[in-house]
């Protein structure tokens, strides 16, 4: 057993070195992380998942909505910690209230969510939250936790089914949402990015307050969003704390 463990550790070390995987300090979280997936692989995974998303859901062709989302998204990504990524923003022809981010910077917003947004600061709050998931590599880390070292083997020793297998797993994980800690972290970054980009950092809070009212009156419209996020009241409380910290700093 001991010899097998040593062999495994040795092989794992070789694989990590070959893939360029090292312990790095995430600039958004300031935490040390072991990342099994390099940035180019992360983008490729996100691109493959984006293909699956756009097979399943129709992309909105309204240039006004797409330009609105893209313009605010680009202002936010210009002040985030991973501005080197080529973020993409698209609107989906779906009436439920939802938005989500894929690894590598592919971000989608449903038309149903945009119908709730009243000003640029609210949309900036929503997009800043999704950008936060990307800058923190939440999607990649969740994929690592699910697939373990098999993800690394798949990337290094690709076969015809590898890209599709990884994309399918990542697509499923996006639908399941993130941990409470990840969601709170993305909310915090939403406040910070909005402030840096010149938007009212209370935008995300105002949007969540409307969401809480919708939850009471028409819960079916926000069911998906609520099922993948912590209680709205807790999010609002923590966002208020971050706004106070930001204004006092």
Secondary structure as GFF3:
##gff-version 3
##sequence-region A 1 249
A	DSSP	alpha_helix	2	19	.	.	.	ID=ss1
A	DSSP	beta_strand	23	25	.	.	.	ID=ss2
A	DSSP	beta_strand	32	34	.	.	.	ID=ss3
A	DSSP	alpha_helix	39	56	.	.	.	ID=ss4
A	DSSP	alpha_helix	63	77	.	.	.	ID=ss5
A	DSSP	beta_strand	88	92	.	.	.	ID=ss6
A	DSSP	beta_strand	99	102	.	.	.	ID=ss7
A	DSSP	beta_strand	106	110	.	.	.	ID=ss8
A	DSSP	alpha_helix	111	114	.	.	.	ID=ss9
A	DSSP	alpha_helix	120	135	.	.	.	ID=ss10
A	DSSP	alpha_helix	138	147	.	.	.	ID=ss11
A	DSSP	alpha_helix	149	156	.	.	.	ID=ss12
A	DSSP	alpha_helix	162	176	.	.	.	ID=ss13
A	DSSP	alpha_helix	180	197	.	.	.	ID=ss14
A	DSSP	alpha_helix	203	217	.	.	.	ID=ss15
A	DSSP	three_ten_helix	219	222	.	.	.	ID=ss16
A	DSSP	alpha_helix	223	227	.	.	.	ID=ss17
A	DSSP	alpha_helix	232	248	.	.	.	ID=ss18
###
